[in-house]
Amino acid sequence: MNFIKQFALQASGRIAAPPSGHKLWATPQRQQVVIKSSTHSGNGKHMANLDNSVHSAGIEEVHNVPMSVIKRPIPSVLDEMKVQSLMATIDAETDADNVPPVDILWITGSEGGNYYFSFGGCHRFEAHKRLNRKTIKAKLVRSTLGDLYHYMGSSAPKYLA
Ligand SMILES: Nc1ncnc2c1ncn2[C@@H]1O[C@H](COP(=O)(O)OP(=O)(O)OP(=O)(O)O)[C@@H](O)[C@H]1O
């Protein structure tokens, strides 16, 4: 746990905190998953230049985040054709890098647990889910409960522990 706390403490501001390479993830349930991160896509293209949201514009590091740790509190309204099209793109190994990483809000709870919230990227998320992908490419946007309130209003949790 000290190792994980080190990551959390080092992180400040809207940056992807962990260094490149393997990262040990902890969920509130204390599950631990080793995943890989990189600043480059598989074919060497620099992902940061492909599609930056306003939230992740300054973040270059891309992580393979386990789908199972991502909370999506707001149901998606989906365009079925777009989901199907994205599934085909993601499934075609050579085209997969055309799909940019989603943004994930990373919040550290008051007792040190890590929480990963996602609001946009509805079609990319759904496509990964239907393809039974275990992970999704994402940029981690260091966030607070205040940021969560911005998305969820009074439905936002008052604390995360
Ligand atoms: N076959 C495809 N269909 C749709 N988008 C694709 C496809 N291949 C690559 N992309 C890229 O994937 C990204 C999809 O992002 P987009 O904002 O359109 O949807 P989303 O974020 O997944 O869902 P939403 O905007 O509804 O939350 C775009 O950058 C788009 O260029």
PDBQT file of the ligand as one rigid body, heavy atoms in Angstrom, charges set to zero:
ROOT
HETATM    1  N1  LIG A 201     -15.332   3.969 -36.872  1.00  0.00    +0.000 N 
HETATM    2  C1  LIG A 201     -15.345   5.053 -36.111  1.00  0.00    +0.000 A 
HETATM    3  N2  LIG A 201     -16.515   5.619 -35.757  1.00  0.00    +0.000 NA
HETATM    4  C2  LIG A 201     -16.554   6.694 -34.964  1.00  0.00    +0.000 A 
HETATM    5  N3  LIG A 201     -15.439   7.314 -34.453  1.00  0.00    +0.000 NA
HETATM    6  C3  LIG A 201     -14.250   6.781 -34.772  1.00  0.00    +0.000 A 
HETATM    7  C4  LIG A 201     -14.147   5.638 -35.599  1.00  0.00    +0.000 A 
HETATM    8  N4  LIG A 201     -12.838   5.337 -35.755  1.00  0.00    +0.000 NA
HETATM    9  C5  LIG A 201     -12.149   6.244 -35.038  1.00  0.00    +0.000 A 
HETATM   10  N5  LIG A 201     -12.989   7.115 -34.434  1.00  0.00    +0.000 N 
HETATM   11  C6  LIG A 201     -12.585   8.188 -33.527  1.00  0.00    +0.000 C 
HETATM   12  O1  LIG A 201     -13.065   7.843 -32.229  1.00  0.00    +0.000 OA
HETATM   13  C7  LIG A 201     -13.419   9.035 -31.520  1.00  0.00    +0.000 C 
HETATM   14  C8  LIG A 201     -14.860   8.926 -31.048  1.00  0.00    +0.000 C 
HETATM   15  O2  LIG A 201     -15.123  10.026 -30.210  1.00  0.00    +0.000 OA
HETATM   16  P1  LIG A 201     -16.567  10.681 -30.124  1.00  0.00    +0.000 P 
HETATM   17  O3  LIG A 201     -16.451  11.908 -29.290  1.00  0.00    +0.000 OA
HETATM   18  O4  LIG A 201     -17.135  10.828 -31.514  1.00  0.00    +0.000 OA
HETATM   19  O5  LIG A 201     -17.458   9.571 -29.416  1.00  0.00    +0.000 OA
HETATM   20  P2  LIG A 201     -17.372   9.080 -27.910  1.00  0.00    +0.000 P 
HETATM   21  O6  LIG A 201     -16.548  10.080 -27.128  1.00  0.00    +0.000 OA
HETATM   22  O7  LIG A 201     -16.907   7.693 -27.843  1.00  0.00    +0.000 OA
HETATM   23  O8  LIG A 201     -18.876   9.131 -27.456  1.00  0.00    +0.000 OA
HETATM   24  P3  LIG A 201     -19.662  10.430 -26.932  1.00  0.00    +0.000 P 
HETATM   25  O9  LIG A 201     -19.058  11.634 -27.625  1.00  0.00    +0.000 OA
HETATM   26  O10 LIG A 201     -21.078  10.165 -27.325  1.00  0.00    +0.000 OA
HETATM   27  O11 LIG A 201     -19.475  10.438 -25.442  1.00  0.00    +0.000 OA
HETATM   28  C9  LIG A 201     -13.190  10.207 -32.468  1.00  0.00    +0.000 C 
HETATM   29  O12 LIG A 201     -11.924  10.776 -32.206  1.00  0.00    +0.000 OA
HETATM   30  C10 LIG A 201     -13.185   9.533 -33.848  1.00  0.00    +0.000 C 
HETATM   31  O13 LIG A 201     -12.367  10.227 -34.770  1.00  0.00    +0.000 OA
ENDROOT
TORSDOF 0
